[in-house]
Amino acid sequence: MPRCYLLAILALLVPTLTHAQNTTNFPHLGEIVRLDPKFDALIGKDAVMEVLGSGFEWSEGPVWVKDGDSGFVLFSDIPRNSVMKWEYGKGISLFLKPSGYTGAVDYGLEPGCNGLMLDPMGQLVSCEHGDRRVSVLTKNGGKRTLVDNYEGKRLNSPNDGCFKSNGDLYFTDPPYGLPGNFDDPRRELGYCGVYRLQIGKDGVNKVTLLTEEMTRPNGIAFSPDEKFLYVAQSDPKAAVWMKFPVKDDGTIGKGEVLFDTTEYVGKHKGLPDGLKVDKDGNLWATGPGGVWVFDPTGKPLGRLDTKEATANCVWGDDGSTLYITADMYLCRIQTKTKGAGW
């Protein structure tokens, strides 16, 4: 066989080999940065970040799906318009393609879905960049659009979301999925909103604009008691995490900055992005320098520094394993706490 053909075959095999995980000897990534003694109660001294899969273009939006006594992680590879699956002992496989764009022409660098979550019925809900909507993958069927516009104007590119215990979906809508980003001529809304979607049992959904004051809203999560809504802002000029009080009617009050990480932008890879909350109300928020961990007052306790631009995270297994999407990697780390709701 000519050498050039052999090299071509090997090049095709490499991505598959990097995804093979029929082993428990996972490579390690990054470092643990301890900023406060309280961090020791959350992350053990011997904890490490393990690489479960690699070779992705940009991994995002992980969600844990319980399956019997076990489960698996689904996550987005946005540029490849795909949802990937990782399962212990089986490694990485393709779960869904296309994931966020079903058009007939090329649609920029980030056409796929971003944030993934499960609705109260366990169905997969996706924030789709290319198709500019939030959808649900119905069981034994196709996708159904939950929302794609506000007051008749198309959404920018839904990014991330979280469900309230009553079934309402709160989501963010920056323009990162548009080929031209903020300056894309396809934009119909003059702002980047944070919204609430009330899913009606009669099939009629109601969408409410909660705030249009954030420049680049991104990750979003509730405190365990749902009295506060946290929203990340991935603006390099104002890289902050916001804290909004949640009113009795489900709307939000005036927000305050929980933590400002603007000074770290450029010194570390990444911007405020996805976030989750543990059972005690601590925030686990991706940003410059990996996953920041804050107590409910906004005091930084530590960082899981992946050394990569880190996109998002999710609790899985028994609720104490944190799965992390960081650029080309899917990682995990064992914690000494559990996610909210576990």
N, C-alpha and C positions, 0 to 999 in steps of 0.2 A: 504494500500500500504506500503510495507517495506520502512523503512527510507532511506536505501541506494539507492533505486530506485528513491525516491522523490528527494534526493540530486543530483542524476545524471541528472534528468530532469531540476532542477533549474540551474545547471551548464550550460546546453545547452541554457537555456533561458536568462542568464545574458548578453551575448554579444548582443543579440537582444534588450534587454531593454536599454542598454547603448547607442544604436543607435537611440532610439525613440526620436523624437524631435517635437512632436505635441504641442509645447509650445513656448512662447516668453520669458520665464524666464530661459535664458541660464546661466549656471554657469560661473564664471570668472576665469581667469588664469593669473599668473605672475604679473609683474609690469611695469610701464612706467618709463624709466630713461631719464631725461632731461639733456642734456650736453651743450646746447646752447639756448639762448632766441628765436632764429629763429625756434626752434622746435615747439613752441607754435602755429605757423601759419600752422603747418602740422598736429598736433595731439592736440585735445582739452583737456582742463584740466579735463574734466569729462569722457574722453574716457576710455574704458575698453576692454580687450580682452575676447571675449565670446567663450566658448567651444560649438561647434555645433555637434560634434561626437567624440567618443572615442573607445578604444579597438582595435585599429589597430596595426599591427606588426611594420610597419615603413611607415608612410604616406609621400608622395612625389609628386612632379610634378603637382600642381593644374593648372587647366585651367577653365576659365569662358566661358560657352556656352550660348549665348543669345537665348531665346526661346519665340518669340512673345514679349509681354510687360514685360516679366520676364526673367528667366534663371536659370541655375543651375551650380554647380561646379562638375567637374570630377577630380579625383586625384588617384594616384597609391598607392596601398598597395603592395610594392615590394616583400616581402617574401611570400605573399599569391598569387602571380602571378595574381593579380586582379586589375581592375579599379573600383573604387567606385564612387557613385553619391550622392551628397547632394542637396536637393531641399527644399526651405522654406515651412514649414507646412507639409512636408512629411518625412523629415529626411534622413537617410542613406539607400541606396540600392545598390545591386551589379549591375554594368553596363556591365562588360566584364571579362570573365575568360575562357581560359588563356589570359594573357595580354602581356607577353613578352617571354614566353618559351613554345614551342609546341613539345619538344622532348619526347622520350619514357623512359628516365632514370632520376633519381634524378639529379638536377643541382644546387647544392649549396644553400646558404642562401638567395640570392637575384636574383631569376630567372625572376621576372616580369619586366614590363616596368617601366621607371623612368619619365623623363620629358615628358609632354604632351603639345601640342599646336595645334592651328587651322591653316590650310593653307588658302590661299586667297579665296578658294571656300567653306570654313567653314568645311572642313573635318578634322577628328581627326588624328594628326600625333603623333607617339609614338617613343621614344628612348627605344629600347628593349634590355635588358640585356642578357637574355638567348639565343635568336635567333640572337643576335649580329648584329642588323640592325636598320635602321630607316624605319618605315613603315607608310602607310596611310590607314585608314579605309574608304574604298569607300562607298558611299551612296548606299543602297540597294544591297550591295555585301560584299565581304570579304576584307582581307587586301592585299595590294600591296607593295612590297619591293621598297623603294626609293634608298637605298644604303646599302650594307653590306660588302664592301671591298674597299681598296685603292690599286691601282696597282696590283690587284690580290690577295692581302693578306687580310684576314678577319679582320674586325674591332675588337677592344678589347671588349667594351660594351658601346655603345652610351649612354650618360648620360642626356644631356640637349641641348636645341636648341632655336633659335629665327629666325623669318623671317624678312628679309629686305623688304622694300616697293616694290622692283622690283620682289619679289617672291623667291629670293634666300634664302636658309636655311643655317644658320651657326650653327654648333653643336660641342660638345666636346666628347672626347672618352677616358676616363680613364678605368682602368681594374676592377672597383669595382664589376661588375656583374659576372666576372669569378670566379668559385668556389675556385681557388687557388690565386685569386687576381693577384698581380704583378708576382708571381712565377708560375703561372699556365702554364703547358706544352702546353696548347692549344693556347697560345699567338703566333701570327704570326708577329706582329709589335713590334719593339724594342723601341717604344716611345708612349707617350700619346698625340695625336694630337688635334688641333683645325682645323676644316674643313669648307669649303663652298661647298654646293651642289646646282648646277644650274639645275633646273628641266626643261628638254626640252619639248617643245610642241609636238615634234615628237616621244616622248617616250624614247629618249636617254638622260640620265642624265650625268652631268660632275661633278666630285668631285675634289676639289683643297685643298691640304694641306697648311694651312695658317701659322702654327707654330708648331714645335715639341719641343720647348724649355720649356714649362711648365711641371712640374713634375706630377701634378694631376689636370688638368683643369676640371672645374665643371659647375657652373651656368654661363649663358651668356646672354647679352642684349645689345642693341644699345642705344646710346644717342638719344633724340628726333629728332635731325637733322641728325642722322646717320653718323656724322663725326667721332664718336668714338665707339669702341667696348669694352665692359667691360667683363672680364672673371675672375671668382673666382678660386682660387687654394686651394684645400682642403688638403694641405700638412701640417701636424702638425709642421714640421721643418721650413716651409716657408709659413705660412698661410696669404696669401695676396690677394688683388683684383688688377688686372692689367687693364691698360687703353691703348688701341691700336688705333692709328689714322687709319682711313679707307681711302684708296687711291681711286682715281677715277675709277680704274678698278675693285674695290670690294675686292682687297687683303688688307692686313694690313701692317703698318710700324712697326718700333721698339716700343715696349711697355715700359711703365713706371709703377712703383708701385703707385697705387692710395692711398692705405692704407695697412699698415702691422699690423696684429692683432696677430702675433705669441706670443707676451707676455701674451695674454689672454688665450691661449690654456692651458687646464688643470685647470685654475681658474674658467672657465665657461664651460658649456656643449656645444658641437658642434664645427664645423669647417666652414670656408667659403664654401657656398653651392649655393643654388639658389638665383637669384636676379632679380629685376624688376626696372624700372625707371619711375618717375612721369613726368607730363607734363612740369615741370620746370627744368628737368634734374637731380633732386635729386635721388640718388640710395637708394633702399630699399633692403638690402642684408643680407641674413641669415649667421650667423657665431657664434663664441663663445659669448654666452650671448644673443641669440635671433636674432631679426631683427635689424641690424644697419642701420641708416639713415645718409647718407653723402650728402653734397652739391656737385656740379659738380667739385669742386677743391679737393675733398677728405676730407674735414673737417667734423668730426663727429658731428652731431646735437643731436642725441638721440638714444635710443634703446628701442625696444619692447621686454622686457626680459620675455620669456615664462617659464624660469626655466627648459626647456627641450632642448635636441638637436634639433635644428630647421632646417628644410630641405629646404623649398621653400615658395613662396608666389605668389599671383596673384591679379590683380584688378578685381572687379566684380560689379554687380548691375548697378549703373549709372556711374561707374568708380571711385567712392570715397570710396568704401569698400575694404579693403585689407583682403583677405583670406590667412591663414597661415597653413602650415602643420608642425607640431612639434611632432616628435616621434609618440606617440599613438593617437594624437589629430588632429582634424581639428578645426581651430579657425577663428575668424574674428574680425576686429576692424574698426570703422568708422574713416575716415581721413577727413582733411579739404582741401585736394588736390584731383587730379585725376591722373590716370595712363596715361602715354604717349599714344597718339593715340585716347583718348576718347574725 
